[in-house]
Amino acid sequence: MSKDYSKVPIACSNNECREAENCLRFDAWEAKAIERVKKFNGSKEKGCGKFISNR
C-alpha cells in the first residue's frame, strides 16, 4: 500500500526529531518520494511544529 504524499510540499530528513516516526514528511524523505528536502528544527525532546501526521 503506497502512501499519499500530495499534502507534503517539502520532505524532512531529520531522523532525530521526536515525531519522526509519526511524520509524513519524514516518510516521504525515506521513500524518496519528494525532491525538495529540508531538515526542520525538531529534536529528541520536541517536534518541529511542521509535523504532518502519517496516520
Secondary structure, DSSP 8 states (H G I E B T S, - for coil): -----TT-SSEE--TTSTTGGGBHHHHHHHTT--S-EE--S--SSS--S---B--
